[in-house]
Amino acid sequence: MKRNLSQCGIAAAVSALACAFSSGALAAEGIGLPQPMPAFLSNADAQAQGIRCEAVGDDVLAHQTGKYAGSDMISGFVLNLLSQWQLPNGATAVAQGALAVAQNAANQVSAQVKTYANVIDPTQGGTTGANSGANPNATATGGQSVSVNGVSQITQVAGNGNTGANAATLSYDNNAPQLANLPGAANQPGASASNATGSIRAGISFGSHGVNVTLQTPAGIATQNIVPGNAQQAGAIAQLLQVAGNNQQVANQLQLSLQTQQMTSRMIRQTGVLQALRNLH
């Protein structure tokens, strides 16, 4: 299904968020997984250095922050989203979606979208009882109220033996964006599913207010949200895991691949000089 980009309502968010990443950026947060200290912090000199200029190669610049891709450089993108939850009694919930946006030589923009949601409950809706791992005496709240421009990843856990992770990756590619093949997915902007009692739900939607993915289980929730930027605030990506139970397996995954237009060597030099001048003030 092809839709005009304005109907999808997320181009502004993607353009704004692309400026927050460098090429090949990777953000990840997991339950109980320590994050390494960046080398430039562990090796920092305590003494202030004088201002000096030094030529550096692309191998060094590739690992630096503060670089961005202007919106005029982006000619298309592919967004893949996946949230999945497995309870210890075998019940599972999955929400998945993909969006591909392309711009042709006449600057006309089109979009294709696929969505999929599925819930499997071998207990026939009895997941609120024994073996679900849910703990009615435990709570994990507060993450929904956090507002961050750019990318936020929040994990809240009250329980033992849980495995979970938030992961978001962004890459740049010169190839034309292609929609991922999602088995069982429909060419629709939204999908939802639940078990017989509604205690487990999975849903995903692409709309004018952005992208929303939500998993709800007796042991907690997992969400992914993309909010378009506007005059008052920048765009944002938010990944949230809240687990109030034991032996849960849950994950949020987001992949964004941006198609960049081919640039001549002269254009690359001009862009580099412009960015350097902007960083001088």
C-alpha positions in Angstrom: 0.0 0.0 0.0 1.4 3.4 -1.0 0.5 6.6 0.9 1.6 10.2 0.6 4.2 11.1 3.1 2.0 13.7 4.8 -0.5 11.0 5.6 2.1 9.0 7.4 3.0 12.0 9.6 6.5 10.9 10.7 8.8 12.4 8.1 9.5 15.3 10.4 10.4 13.1 13.3 12.8 11.0 11.2 14.6 14.0 9.8 15.0 15.5 13.2 16.2 12.3 14.8 18.7 11.7 12.0 20.4 14.8 13.1 20.9 13.4 16.6 22.9 10.4 15.3 26.3 9.9 13.6 26.7 7.4 10.9 26.3 3.8 12.1 25.1 4.9 15.6 24.0 2.3 18.0 22.1 2.7 21.3 21.3 -0.1 23.5 20.1 -0.7 27.1 19.6 -4.0 28.7 18.6 -5.4 32.1 21.8 -5.8 34.2 24.1 -5.1 31.3 27.0 -2.7 32.2 27.8 0.0 29.6 31.6 0.6 28.8 33.1 4.0 29.3 34.0 5.8 26.1 37.7 5.9 25.4 37.8 9.6 25.0 36.5 10.0 28.6 38.8 7.4 30.2 41.9 8.9 28.5 40.9 12.5 29.1 43.8 14.9 30.2 43.0 16.7 33.4 44.9 19.8 32.2 43.1 22.2 29.9 44.7 22.4 26.5 45.2 25.5 24.4 43.2 25.9 21.2 44.9 24.3 18.3 43.9 22.8 14.9 44.8 19.4 13.8 43.9 17.4 10.6 42.1 14.2 11.3 41.0 11.3 9.1 37.6 9.9 8.4 38.5 6.9 10.6 38.6 9.3 13.6 35.6 11.4 12.6 33.4 8.3 12.2 33.5 7.9 16.0 32.9 11.5 17.0 29.6 13.0 18.1 28.1 16.3 16.9 28.0 15.3 13.2 24.7 15.4 11.5 23.0 14.8 8.1 21.0 17.7 6.8 17.4 17.0 5.8 18.3 17.8 2.2 20.7 14.9 2.1 18.0 12.3 3.0 16.0 11.0 0.0 14.3 8.0 1.8 14.4 5.7 4.7 13.3 2.3 6.1 12.0 2.0 9.6 11.7 -1.5 11.3 10.1 -2.0 14.7 9.8 -5.1 16.8 8.5 -5.7 20.3 8.2 -9.2 21.8 7.4 -10.7 25.2 7.5 -14.3 26.4 6.0 -15.3 29.7 7.3 -18.4 31.6 4.1 -20.3 31.0 4.7 -20.2 27.2 2.4 -17.3 26.3 3.9 -14.8 23.9 3.0 -11.3 22.4 4.6 -9.8 19.3 4.1 -6.5 17.5 6.0 -5.7 14.4 6.0 -3.1 11.7 7.9 -1.6 8.8 7.8 1.6 6.9 9.6 2.5 3.7 9.6 6.0 2.3 11.2 6.9 -1.1 11.6 10.0 -3.2 11.8 9.9 -7.0 13.6 12.1 -9.4 10.6 14.5 -9.5 10.8 14.9 -5.7 7.6 13.0 -5.3 7.4 11.0 -2.1 5.6 7.8 -1.5 5.4 5.4 1.4 4.7 1.7 2.0 3.8 0.3 5.4 3.3 -3.2 6.9 2.1 -4.2 10.4 1.7 -7.4 12.3 0.5 -8.3 15.8 0.1 -11.7 17.4 -0.7 -13.2 20.8 -0.3 -16.9 21.7 -1.7 -18.1 25.0 -1.6 -21.9 25.6 -3.4 -21.4 28.9 -6.5 -20.2 27.1 -6.6 -16.8 28.8 -5.5 -18.0 32.2 -2.2 -16.1 32.3 -3.2 -14.1 35.3 -2.9 -17.3 37.4 0.0 -19.5 38.3 3.1 -19.8 36.1 2.7 -16.4 34.4 5.5 -15.0 36.5 3.5 -11.9 37.4 3.9 -10.5 40.9 0.8 -8.5 42.1 2.9 -7.2 45.0 5.5 -5.6 42.7 5.2 -2.4 40.7 7.3 -0.7 38.0 5.9 2.8 37.2 7.0 6.3 36.2 8.7 5.7 32.9 5.7 6.9 30.9 6.0 10.4 32.3 9.7 10.9 31.1 10.0 13.3 28.2 13.3 13.5 26.3 14.2 15.1 23.0 16.1 12.7 20.8 16.3 9.1 22.0 15.4 7.7 25.4 15.6 4.1 26.7 14.1 3.3 30.1 14.1 -0.1 31.8 12.2 -0.6 35.1 12.3 -4.0 36.8 10.8 -5.4 39.9 11.5 -9.1 40.0 14.1 -11.8 39.4 15.4 -13.9 36.5 14.2 -11.5 33.8 15.9 -10.9 30.5 15.2 -7.7 28.5 16.7 -5.1 26.3 16.0 -1.9 24.4 18.0 -1.5 21.2 18.0 1.2 18.5 20.3 1.4 15.5 20.6 3.9 12.7 22.6 3.5 9.5 23.1 5.3 6.2 22.8 3.6 2.9 23.0 4.7 -0.8 20.6 2.0 -1.9 17.0 2.7 -2.5 14.8 1.8 0.6 13.1 -1.5 0.4 10.3 -2.7 2.6 11.2 -5.6 4.8 9.5 -8.9 4.3 7.4 -9.6 7.4 5.7 -13.0 7.3 2.0 -12.7 8.1 2.0 -8.9 8.0 -0.7 -6.9 6.3 -0.4 -3.7 4.2 -2.2 -1.7 6.9 -1.2 1.3 9.1 -2.1 -0.6 12.3 -2.5 -4.1 13.8 -3.6 -5.5 17.2 -4.2 -8.8 18.9 -5.1 -10.2 22.3 -5.8 -13.4 24.2 -9.4 -14.5 25.2 -9.5 -12.5 28.5 -7.5 -9.4 27.2 -4.8 -9.9 29.8 -2.2 -10.0 27.0 -2.4 -7.5 24.2 -0.1 -6.4 21.3 -0.6 -3.4 19.0 1.2 -1.2 16.6 0.1 1.9 14.7 1.5 4.4 12.2 -0.5 7.7 12.2 -0.4 11.4 12.0 0.8 11.6 15.6 3.7 9.3 15.0 4.4 5.6 15.6 3.3 3.6 18.6 4.1 0.0 19.6 2.6 -1.5 22.8 2.8 -4.9 24.5 0.7 -5.4 27.7 1.0 -8.5 29.9 0.1 -9.4 33.5 3.8 -8.9 34.3 4.2 -5.4 32.7 4.4 -3.4 29.5 6.8 -2.8 26.6 6.4 0.3 24.4 8.1 2.1 21.5 7.1 5.6 20.4 8.2 7.9 17.7 6.9 11.5 18.1 7.2 14.0 15.3 8.9 17.2 15.9 7.1 20.6 15.8 7.8 24.3 16.5 7.8 23.7 20.2 9.9 20.6 20.5 12.2 18.3 18.6 11.3 14.8 17.5 11.8 11.9 19.9 12.1 8.1 20.0 11.2 6.5 23.3 11.7 2.8 24.3 10.3 1.6 27.6 10.3 -1.7 29.5 8.4 -2.2 32.7 8.6 -5.6 34.3 6.8 -6.5 37.6 7.4 -10.3 37.7 9.9 -13.1 37.4 11.4 -15.1 34.5 10.1 -12.7 31.8 11.8 -12.4 28.4 11.1 -9.0 26.7 12.8 -6.9 24.0 12.3 -3.7 22.0 14.1 -3.3 18.7 14.2 -0.4 16.3 16.2 -0.1 13.1 16.3 3.0 11.0 18.1 3.0 7.6 18.4 6.4 5.9 19.1 6.7 2.2 21.5 9.5 1.4 21.8 11.3 -1.9 25.1 11.0 -3.8 27.3 14.0 -3.2 30.1 15.3 -5.3 33.5 15.8 -3.7 33.0 19.6 -4.0 29.7 19.4 -2.1 31.3 17.2 0.6 34.1 19.8 1.1 31.6 22.7 1.2 29.4 20.8 3.8 32.5 20.1 5.9 33.7 23.7 5.9 30.2 24.9 6.8 29.9 22.5 9.8 33.4 23.5 11.0 32.4 27.2 10.9 29.2 26.6 12.9 31.2 24.8 15.6 33.6 27.7 16.1 31.1 29.9 18.0 
